[in-house]
Amino acid sequence: MARTPLLQLSDISLTFGGDPVFEDLSLVVQPGDRVALVGRNGSGKSTLMKVMAGLVEADRGTAIAAPGVSVGYMEQEPTMEGHATLGDYAASGLDPSEAYRVEMVAEGLKFDPAGAVATASGGERRRAALAKLMAEAPELMLLDEPTNHLDIEAIAWLENELKSTRAGFVLISHDRAFLRNLTRATLWIDRGQVRRTEEGFDGFEAWRDRIWEEEDQQRHKLNRKIKAEARWAVEGISARRKRNQGRVRALQELRAERAGQIQRQGTAAMALESGPTSGKKVMEATGLRKAFDGKEIVRHLDLTVQRGDRVAFVGPNGVGKTTLIKMLLGQVAPDDGTIKLGTNLETAVFDQTRAQLDPQLSLWDNLVNDPEMGVSGKADQIMVRGTPKHVVGYLKEFLFDEAQARAPVRALSGGERARLLLARLMAKPSNLLVLDEPTNDLDIETLDLLQDLLGDYDGTVLLVSHDRDFLDRVATTTVAMEGDGQATVYAGGWTDYRAQRGDRAAAPSSVGKPMAKKGKQSQQVARKEGLSFTERHRLEELPGVIARLEAEIAKLVDLLADPDLFTQNPVKFEKATDALTERQGMLDAAEAEWLELEEKSENG
């Protein structure tokens, strides 16, 4: 029996005073659907979700929810007029007898229902909006960037809740791990067209690349046909003018078809350039302790940061990650301990609150009035890593068009504000980057580019993020802040840190790979007779080792996939090839060792 769709969009067309956002869009959301909604910043993801929610009316077409189906929408910037507290707002759609649900959800999302709306931060408001949606438990949930402003523990709670729900949901997120773990289908917005595949986000990029490859092949064939027809027109039309006007018109139609094709938007031309080389030792903290209002932020922390390190700071919201970084930079004095900064440091900071941007000023003015860039007033050029560039030309490198240059920053989406802040950051040379929640609101392609830039950056990076995938791809060291002043230093990224803590559930598994046994099962195996203490410890350690090697191999494969690498940088190509061979051998050995120890433990 055919299922009745939860929601059906038919022939939707929408224009906001310019080019169409969507034309002739039709799609359905079925009961139990778990859909990733992906696309570039500015492609219309949030707009489409608002059409689904009935908050934006299309110019043409219909959006119909099935009779009796409740649709809930979590917006990025909720309005809370008329509500005194965040809890009042979150419970406003519930029967009073069900208000207890807000308290349950608030505990998982870590927000205080008694908090006043008037003084709530943007992150607190968004958590309240998410709590409202989760407490109402509609049959269809529309979630627009729900993980922004959540710490990793809250993200894990939300992930488990969505895994267990029977409701359908459509999800916009930049968090790859979150999307991979939850989605079974993908909607992709690309140049006003919405495509769907019955694969979750894990298969999205391969699917997208196949479509782009087919598109490139079709464009190449069209160009060849136009070239051949144009040659015929020049060489033979005078002798066959009357008989072949149809062929001339066909040539004109081919050219019109090519002109009407919408070119794919490129990636932002972001670049990072290190300033003068810093000293080998960037900073050294010894016996560091800090407390606020009797609450310890950190105690007895020893940390050495060498040039080229990528140090990630992880932990719950409010635990003091940003405060610790400010101490390490010498901006906040510790209560005890010493901090020695290295020589010749040039620091650039990406602020999670975007406070460096004035929302009332235009994009242009936000660039030319930046004292750190040495310009102010009515300048039309800025210095970009020592080279003068026109403001509009530089903004175009970050995918802003000329019309946006004079628009106020408040009109930008969250992702566009993040890109503008990156433009400011990358205009100046630096050898120490401080990135406080840089992944919020960035689209997948821009995140990929940022990860590549950080991989090639010669300087040092201090990073705060709740994006597990980003941490695994970037971090070489993780400082885990777990409350009550506890701060522990681990080698590697998020998965390495969790593996070293003995949290087997955090190590990603691969189909057919031995580390697929996790959690309690792995702990039971480690307790079996037949293994020495060292062997039991090694058995517990190997899943994290294998996961790290797989991540390194994936990075090297991506690097070597560049067809221009060999010709443009043969030394880098040779080093990457040797490293790939080495890592593959290490992976094979680690997997063989795991199997041997596993078999020994079972036979013991």
N, C-alpha and C positions, 0 to 999 in steps of 0.2 A: 504494500500500500504506500502510495506517495505521501511524503510528509508535507505538512503545511508549513511554509517558510515562516520564520519569526518576523522577517522584514523583507520587503521587496521594493527595489528602486527600478523604475521603468522610464526610459528615454529622458533621463535627467540632463538638462542643459543649464549652465550657470555662468554668468559673466559679471565681473565687478568693474564696469566702466572701461574695459580694455579687451585684451585677448580672452577668449573663453577659458574658464577654469576646467569645465567639463562639457562635453558635447555628446548627446545620445548615449548616456551612461545607463546601463542596466546591470543589476546584480541582485542576488538573493543571499540572505543569511539563514541557514537552516538550524533547527534545534540541535544543540550540542556542538555547533561549530566553534572552533578555537582558531581565530584568524589573526594573522599578523598583517597590519596595514603599514606598508613601507613606501618610501619615496624620498626624493631630495627635499631639503628645507625649502619651503615656498611652493612645493608642488601641489598643495591643496589637501594634505592629509587631514588636518584639523577641520577644514571646511567641509570635506566629505563626511566626517564624523558628525558634524553639526547638522548636515542635511539628514543623515540617518536618525538623529535625535529629534528632528522636527524643529530645530532652533533656527535654521536658515532655510528660507523658501526658495526653491529653484525657479528660474525663469520659465522653464517648461518641464513637464514630466511629473511623476507622482512618486511619493515615498509612503508606503503603506505597511503598518505593523499589523500582524494577524489579530483578529478580535480577541480581546482578553489578555493579550501579551503585554507585559510591562517592560518598558525600555528605560534603562538608567544610563545617564551620561556623566562622566567625571571630567569636568572642564579644567583647563590649566589655570585660569584666573577667576575663581568663583566669586560671585557677589553675595554679600552676607548682610545686606541692609535689613534692619528690623530684628536682628538677633544679637543678644547681649554676649553670649558665650559661644565658643566653638561647638560645645556639646548641644546647645539649643539648635544651632544650624544643622548639625549632623542628624538630630532626631526629628527635624521638622516634617519629614515625610512619613513618620511612623505613628502608629497608634500608641497612646501613652503606655499601654501595657507591654509594648515591645521596645521601649526606650533602653532597656537593659542591653540590647544588642550593641548599642553605641559604646558602652563601657567595655564590652568584650573585644570589639574591634579596635578601640582606642589603645588597649593594652598591647595588641599585636603591632599596631602602627606607631606606637610610642608618641602619642600626643595627649595633652591634658584637656579633657572636655570642659574643665572649669576656666580655661584660658579665655581672656576677654578678646572679642573680635576686634575692638578698636586698636589694641596694641599687638595683635598677632602678626607674625612675619609672613612673607609669601609662602614659605615652606610649611608653616603651621596651617595656613588656610588650605593649602593643597592636600595636606594629610586629612584635614577635616572633611574636605569634599570627597576624598577617597573613602573615608570611614562612613560617610552618609550613603554612598553607593553600596558598599559592602553590607551595611546593616539593612538596607532596604531589600537586598537580594532579588533584583529583578530577573525575569527570564532571559533578557538580553542585556549584557553590560558593554558599554562603550567606554574604553579606558584610554585617555589621552595622556601619555607620558606618566603613568602612575608611579614609576620608581624614582622620579626626580625628587630630591630632598628626603629620600628614605635612606637609612643606613643599611648595611648588608644584612643585619639580623631582621630588620623589618621587611626587606626585600624577600628574604627566605620565607618569612611568615606569609607574605602575600602570595608568593609562588605556590606554597603548599595549599592555601585556601583556594586558589584558582584551579589547581590540579584536581581538587576534590569536588568542585562544584559541578552540578548538573546543568547549570545555565550555559547559554552560548555567550561568547564574548568576542569583540573586535578590539585589538590591542595595538596602540602606537607606542613604540619604545626605541631608544637607542641602545638598550642593554642587550647585547647579543646572547649572553647566557640565559637571560630571562626569556627572550623570544624562542631560543632553541628548545628550552625545557617545556614550553607551554603550548606552542602552536602546532596545528595540523594542516593548515591551509594558509595561503598568502595572497593578499591583494596588493598589487604593485601599481602605483600611480606614476606614469611616465609621460610627460608632455601632453597632459590632458586626457590620456587614455588609461583606463583601469583594466588590468589583466588579472586573472585568477589562476592559481595552480593549487592542486590538492596535495601539496607538500608543505610542511611547516617551514619555518625560517631557515632551518639547517640546510635545506636544498635550494634556497632562494638565489644565492649568488651564482651557482652553476646554471640555473634556469635563466636568470637574467642575461648571463654572458652568452648563452646559446641564442637567445632572441636577438641580442645585439650583433652577434656574428652573422645570423641570417639576414638581418637588416643591412649590414655592410655588404654582404654578397649581392643582395638585390639592388642596392645603390650602385655597386660597381657594374652590374649588368646593364642598368639603365644608362649610366654614363657612356658605356661602350656603344650602346644602341644609338644614343644621341650623336655620338662622334661619327659613327658610320653614316647615319642619315644626313648629318650636316655636310659630310664630304660629298655624298651623292648630290645634295642640293646645289653645292657650289659647282661641281663638275658637269652635271648633266641637265640641270633644269631648263636651260635656254633652249635645248632641242626638244623638250617634251613638256613645255609650259602648260598647254591646255590639258593634256592627258593626266598630269601628275599633281594637280593642285590638291587633291585629296591627301597625297603623301606629304606635301608641304604642311598641310594643316595638321597631319598626324605628328610631324616633327615639332610643330608649335605646341601641341598638346603634351608631348613628352617633356619639353622644356618647362611647361607650366607645372607638370607633375613634380619635376625635380625642385622647382622653385617653391612649391607648396609643402615640401617635406620639412618637418621641423627638426633641426639638428639637435642632437643630444647635448645637454649642458655638460661642459667639461668640469673637471675638479678645480677647486680654488688653487691659484698659483702660489701656494704658501711656501715660504722658505725660512729656514732658521740659519743664522750665521753666528758662529761663536765669535766673541770678542777676543781680546788678548788672552793668551793661555793663562789660566789661574795656576796657583801653586799646586803641587801634587796632592797635598792634604788640604781639602776644602774647609773642613771644620772638624773639631774634636770636642766632644762633651764628656765631662768626667763627673760622676757622682751627682748628676743633675736632679734637683728636687724643686717642685713648685706646687703651691696650694692656693686656692681662692675660697674665702669664706669657710675655712675649715675642710674643704674638699680637696683631696690630693689629686693633682693632674698627673704628676709623674714623680717617682722617687728612685734614687740610686741608679739613674740611667747612664750607662757609658755607651757612647756612639761615635764612631769615626767614619767620616764621609770622604772618600778619595775622589780625585778628579775622574769624571766619566761615570760615576755611580748613578743609578736611578733608584732612589730610595722612596718607597711608598709608605704612607702612614695610614693605617686602617683601624677601625673601631667604631663603636656606636656614636650617633650624633650626640654632641655635648660632652664627649669624653675629654676633649682638649687637644685635638690634633692640630688645629690651626694655631693654638697658643704655643704648643711645643715648637712648631716651625718658627714662629716669631722669636722664641727664645734662642733657637739655633742661629737665627739671623742677627741676634743682638738687639732686637727691637723690644723685647720684654726681658727684664732681669729675673734670673732664677732666685729662689730663696736660699738654696745651697748649691754648691758645685761650681764648676768653671766651664767656660766655652771659649775656645780659641778658634778664630776665623783665619782662613788661609790668606794668602797674598793675592792682590790684583783681581779681586772679585768684582764682576759687573752683573748685577742681579736684575732680572725681569720677572714680574709677578702677574699671574692670571688670577683675578679675584673672583671667588664663587658668587659674590653678591652683585657683580657687574657694577660696583660702586664707582669705578673709574670712568664710567659712561654717564653723561648728563642726559637724561631722557628728554629734556625740553630742547636741547640743541640738535642741530642737524648732524648727519653722519660726517659731513665736511668739517663742521666746526669742532666736532669731537676729536678729529684728527689734528687740525691745525692749531688747536688751543691746548695741546698736550705739552706741558712744560718739560717733561722728560725727553721729548723729541726735539726740543729747542726751537719750537715755533709757536706763534700766537698771533691773534688778530685776524687780518684779512688775507693771509697768505694763500696762494693757490698751489704751492708746492710744499712737499715735506721731504725730509731726509730719510731715505730708506736704506739702512745699513751703509751710510756714507755716500749715497747717490741721490741727487734730487729727482723727485718724480712728481708729476701732476697729481693732484688729489683724486680726480675722477679716474685717471688711468690706474692708480693704485687700488682704488675701490673696485674697479672692474676685475682686477686680479683675484679678488675675494668674492666674485660673482654678484656684485652689486651693479645695477645699471645706472646710467647718468641721471635718470629721474629720481632715483632714491638718494642721490648725493645730498640734495637740499631738503630731504624729508626729515622730520624729527625722529630721533632714536625710539621714542615711545611707540611709533608705528611699526617697529620691527617685531618679528616673531622671536621667540627665545633663541632659536638656532641662529638667526641672523645677528642677534646681539652678540652671541658667542663668537661668530665669525669676525664681527667688527672689533671685538676686544682682541682677538688673535692678530688682526691687522695692526693694531697699535703695538702689541707685544713684539711682533716680528719685524717691526720697522727699525728697532734698535739692536745693535750687537749685544750679546750677553755671553757669559760663561757659566751662569747659574740661573736655571729656570725654576720658578716656584709655581706649580700648577695646582690650584685649589678647586677641585671639582670641575675640571675642564670638559668632561664628557657630557654634562647636562645639555640637552636640547640639540646636540650636534647630530647630523644625519650620518648614516653608516659610511658613506664614501668619504666624508670629511674626517671622520674618526680614523679610517684606514690611512688617510694621508698624514694625519697628525702622528699616528703610531710610526709610520715610516720615517718621518722627519726626526722624531725623538730617537729612533734607532741609529740615525746617521749623525746626530748632533754630537759635537766634540766636547761640549761642556757637561755640567752636572745637573741632575734633575731631582727636585723634591716634589713629591706628588701626593695629593689627597684625592682618593676616589672610592666610590662604592661599586664601580663597574668591574665585576670579577674578571671578565674577558680582557678588558683593557689592562688591568693589573698584571695578568698573566703574560700579556704580550710585551709589556714595557718594563716592569720592575725587576731589578737585580737584587734588591734587599727590601724586606718588609719589616716595619716597626709596628707591632700589634699592640694597641692600647685597649686594654680590656676593663678599665675602671679601677677605682681604688688605688690609683697611682702605679698600677702594673703596666710596664711597657717593656716588651721583649723583642729582641732583634732576631730575625730569621733570614736565611739565604733564600733568594728567589722571589716569585710572585705569590699571588693568593693561593693557588693550588699547592705550591711548595710549602707555604706556611701552614696550611691546614693539615697536610700530610705529616709534617714534622711535629705537629701537636698530637698526632695520633688520630686525627679525624679522617678516617678512611672514606667517609661518605662525601668528603669534599673533593676527592681525587676523581677527575673525569674518566669514565670508562669508554672503551672503544669496542665495537662489535667484533667478537672473535678474539679479543685480547685478554690475557690472563687477569688483568686487574679488575675485571668486571665483578668479582666477588668483593663486597664492601660491607661496612658497618659491622653489625653483631656477628655476621658469618665470618668476617675476616678476624675479628677478635677471638672467636672460638677456635679458628684454625691455629692462631698464634699460641693458644694455650695447650695445644695437643702435645702429647709426649713424642719423643724422638728427635726434638730439636734442642740444640744448646741455647743458652741465653743469647749468644751473639747471633745465632741463626734465626731465632725468633724475632730479634730486633731487626735483622736484615729483611725478613719476610714482611714485617710491618712497614719498612722503609721503601721497599721496591716499587709499590704503586705510585708513590710520589716521584721517584726517580724516572720511571717509565713515562709518566705524564709530562714531566719537564722535557725529556728528550723528544717526545712527540711534538711538543710545542716548538722546540728549537728546529726540528726537521721541517715543520710546516712553514716557519719563517724563511728558512733557506730555500725551500722549494718555490715559495712565492718570489723570492729575490731572483732566482735563476730562471724564472718564467719570463723575465724581461728580455725580449729578443735583441735589444740594443746593448745589453750589459757587456757582452763579450767584446764588441767593437769599441765601445766608449770607455770601458774600464776593465781591460783584460786582467789586471792584477787582482781586482776585487772579485772577478769571475772565478779565477783560479783558487783564491782563498775560500770562496763560498763552496766551490766544488769539493775541495779537500775536506772542509768542515762537514759537508753533507755526508760524505763517505765515512768520516770518523763517527759522526752521531748515529748513523744507521748501524754501524758495527757495534757501538755501545748499546743501542736499543735491542739489537738481536741478543747480545750477551745478557742484558738485564732480564729480558723475557725468558731466556733459557734458564737463568738462575732462579727466577720466580717459580717456573714449572718444576724445577728440581727440588726446591725447598717445599713447595706445596705437596709434591708427591711424597717426600720424606716425612712430612708432618702427618699425612693421612695414613702412611704405612707404619708410623711409629705407635 
